[in-house]
Amino acid sequence: MNCSLGAEVEGSDMKKILLLSYYDLPYYLKSCLLYLSSFPEDHLIDLMSAIRLWIAEGFVEVTEFGKTLEEVAEAYLYELLNRNLIQVAGRKYERIKSCRIHDILREIIISKSRDHNFLTIAREGSMRCPEKPRRLSFHKTLPDTPEQGKCFSQLRSLLMFGVDEPMSESSMPLLFNGGLRLLKVLHLRNASLERFPGHVVKLFHLKYLSLRGTQVKVLPNSIGLLWNLETLDLKNTYVKELPIEILRL
């Protein structure tokens, strides 16, 4: 019992310290940190994926001449590391490849994301949808979503993690009803998807598209319509050839 009480006090003190560290962050680092709440518990966060997601969302600003967005975003990540708000999970050739978030901090940023309508996490087949969610992250299963166009007109990011249910027009109307006009990020990594969703090419503002780990075999010629696309992740898919229209991106 004493051990349990001690652990509770220790956890409470840690939460206070992490809260103070969060409040001390500049605005641009707060947005980057809150965005990491989209990743599931104990998920290893790929460094380059995080950087490209931040850039697609517009969180990264170049304030020093000669630096790229990627370099600035990497500096953001190292600042979060130096503040002990994220932890190194993996390295390759001395470079950081992945990171993770402490469970207590994850609770904090999930709470802050919910309070500020920054990001909504959907899991276990149901969700409480705010009036106009900005970002939506599915964990493990596709939830029962509201009727077409009801509350997703302002959605900026749609992410999936561990969803192994087959995706179709009936199971995932969000992707197929053409209502995500403002979407910038579509993260379908490891989703049970065999065909490229045709309506995706209508997402004019899309900057980040990940189909990594899906069964997609062919990209349509119409992908050339995604003029604003900056990141196209096709690792571990069955795509063997890119259409010539890819040069328009």
C-alpha positions in Angstrom: 0.0 0.0 0.0 2.8 2.4 0.9 4.5 1.6 -2.5 1.2 2.4 -4.3 0.8 5.6 -2.4 4.3 6.6 -3.1 3.9 5.9 -6.8 0.7 8.0 -6.9 2.4 11.0 -5.3 5.4 10.6 -7.6 3.0 10.4 -10.6 1.1 13.5 -9.4 4.4 15.5 -9.0 5.5 14.4 -12.5 2.2 15.5 -14.0 2.6 19.0 -12.4 6.2 19.2 -13.7 5.0 18.2 -17.2 2.1 20.6 -17.1 4.5 23.5 -16.2 6.8 22.4 -19.1 3.9 22.4 -21.5 2.7 25.9 -20.5 6.3 27.1 -20.9 6.4 26.1 -24.5 6.3 28.7 -27.3 3.1 28.5 -29.5 4.7 26.7 -32.4 6.1 23.9 -30.2 2.7 23.5 -28.4 1.0 22.8 -31.8 3.7 20.3 -32.7 3.5 18.5 -29.3 -0.3 18.4 -29.3 -0.2 16.9 -32.8 1.7 13.9 -31.4 -1.4 13.0 -29.4 -2.7 11.6 -32.7 -0.4 8.6 -32.3 -1.6 5.6 -30.2 -0.2 4.7 -26.7 3.3 3.2 -26.9 3.5 3.9 -30.6 7.0 4.5 -32.0 6.8 7.8 -33.8 8.9 7.9 -36.9 11.0 11.1 -36.9 10.6 11.9 -40.6 6.8 11.2 -40.5 6.4 13.6 -37.6 8.4 16.3 -39.4 6.5 16.0 -42.6 3.1 16.0 -40.8 4.1 19.2 -38.9 5.1 20.8 -42.2 1.9 19.8 -44.0 -0.1 21.3 -41.2 1.8 24.6 -41.4 3.3 24.5 -37.9 6.8 25.0 -39.2 8.1 28.5 -40.0 11.5 29.4 -41.5 12.9 32.4 -39.6 16.5 31.9 -40.5 17.8 32.5 -44.1 19.2 29.4 -45.8 17.3 26.8 -43.7 14.8 24.3 -45.1 11.5 23.5 -43.5 12.8 20.0 -42.7 15.8 21.5 -40.8 13.6 23.9 -38.8 11.2 21.0 -38.0 14.1 18.8 -36.9 15.2 21.7 -34.6 11.7 21.8 -33.1 11.9 18.1 -32.4 15.3 18.4 -30.7 14.0 21.2 -28.6 11.2 19.0 -27.4 13.8 16.3 -26.6 15.9 18.8 -24.7 12.9 19.8 -22.6 12.3 16.1 -21.8 8.8 16.2 -23.3 9.6 13.3 -25.8 12.0 10.4 -25.5 14.4 8.9 -28.0 13.1 5.4 -29.0 15.5 4.4 -31.8 18.7 5.5 -33.6 20.4 4.6 -36.8 24.0 5.6 -37.5 23.8 7.9 -34.4 20.8 9.8 -35.9 17.5 9.7 -34.1 15.0 7.6 -36.1 12.0 7.3 -33.8 10.7 8.8 -30.5 7.9 8.1 -28.0 5.8 10.0 -25.5 5.6 9.3 -21.7 2.2 8.0 -20.7 1.5 10.8 -18.3 2.4 13.5 -20.9 0.2 11.7 -23.4 -2.7 12.0 -21.1 -2.0 15.7 -20.7 -1.8 16.5 -24.4 -4.8 14.4 -25.2 -6.7 16.4 -22.6 -5.4 19.7 -24.0 -6.2 18.6 -27.6 -9.8 17.9 -26.5 -10.2 21.1 -24.6 -9.0 23.3 -27.5 -10.7 21.1 -30.2 -7.3 20.6 -31.6 -7.6 16.9 -32.3 -10.2 14.2 -31.8 -9.3 10.5 -31.1 -11.9 7.9 -32.3 -11.6 4.4 -31.0 -13.6 1.3 -29.9 -16.3 1.8 -32.5 -17.6 5.1 -31.2 -16.7 8.7 -30.7 -18.0 11.9 -29.4 -17.6 14.3 -32.3 -17.2 18.0 -31.6 -19.2 20.3 -33.8 -16.4 21.0 -36.3 -13.4 18.8 -35.6 -10.1 20.0 -37.1 -8.2 16.7 -36.9 -9.4 13.1 -36.5 -7.3 10.1 -35.5 -8.7 6.5 -35.7 -7.2 3.9 -33.4 -7.6 0.2 -34.2 -11.1 0.3 -35.5 -13.4 2.4 -37.7 -15.9 4.2 -35.5 -19.5 4.8 -36.3 -19.3 8.3 -37.9 -22.1 10.8 -38.3 -24.0 11.2 -41.5 -22.3 12.5 -44.6 -21.2 16.1 -44.3 -22.6 16.5 -40.9 -19.6 17.9 -39.1 -16.4 17.2 -41.1 -16.4 20.2 -43.4 -13.5 21.8 -41.4 -11.3 18.7 -41.1 -7.6 19.3 -41.8 -6.1 15.9 -40.9 -7.4 12.3 -41.0 -5.1 9.7 -39.6 -5.4 5.9 -39.0 -3.4 3.6 -36.8 -3.9 -0.1 -36.5 -7.1 -0.2 -38.5 -7.4 -3.6 -40.1 -11.1 -3.5 -41.1 -11.6 -3.5 -44.9 -12.2 0.0 -46.2 -15.0 0.7 -48.6 -17.6 3.3 -49.4 -20.0 1.9 -46.8 -17.5 1.4 -44.0 -15.6 4.6 -44.5 -17.9 7.2 -46.0 -15.6 10.0 -44.9 -13.2 9.1 -47.6 -15.7 8.6 -50.4 -18.4 11.3 -50.0 -16.3 14.2 -51.3 -16.9 16.3 -48.1 -13.3 16.7 -47.0 -12.5 19.7 -49.2 -10.0 21.3 -46.7 -8.1 18.2 -45.9 -4.3 18.7 -45.8 -3.2 15.3 -44.2 -4.4 11.8 -45.1 -2.5 9.1 -43.2 -3.7 5.6 -44.2 -0.6 3.7 -43.2 -1.3 -0.1 -42.9 -5.0 0.4 -43.6 -6.8 -2.5 -45.2 -7.1 -0.8 -48.6 -6.7 -2.5 -51.9 -7.6 0.3 -54.3 -6.7 4.0 -54.4 -9.8 5.9 -53.2 -10.9 7.9 -56.2 -12.3 10.9 -54.3 -8.8 11.6 -52.9 -7.8 13.3 -56.1 -10.4 16.0 -55.4 -8.7 17.0 -52.2 -7.0 20.0 -53.7 -5.4 21.2 -50.5 -3.8 17.8 -49.7 -0.2 18.1 -48.8 0.6 14.7 -47.2 -0.7 11.3 -48.3 0.6 8.1 -46.8 -0.5 4.7 -48.3 2.4 2.9 -46.7 1.7 -0.8 -45.9 -1.6 -0.9 -47.9 -2.4 -3.3 -50.7 -2.7 -0.5 -53.3 -1.3 -1.6 -56.6 -2.0 1.3 -59.0 -2.0 5.0 -58.8 -4.5 6.7 -61.1 -3.4 9.2 -63.7 -5.7 11.7 -62.0 -3.2 11.9 -59.0 -1.7 14.8 -61.0 -4.6 16.9 -59.9 -3.1 17.0 -56.3 -1.0 20.0 -57.2 -0.3 20.9 -53.5 1.0 17.4 -52.6 4.4 17.5 -50.9 4.7 14.0 -49.4 3.6 10.8 -51.0 4.5 7.7 -49.0 4.2 4.5 -50.9 6.7 2.3 -49.0 5.6 -1.3 -48.6 2.8 -1.0 -51.1 2.4 -3.0 -54.4 2.8 0.1 -56.6 5.6 -0.7 -59.1 5.1 2.2 -61.6 4.2 5.9 -61.2 2.0 7.6 -63.8 3.7 10.4 -65.8 1.3 12.8 -64.2 3.2 12.6 -61.0 5.6 15.2 -62.5 2.9 17.8 -62.0 3.1 17.6 -58.2 
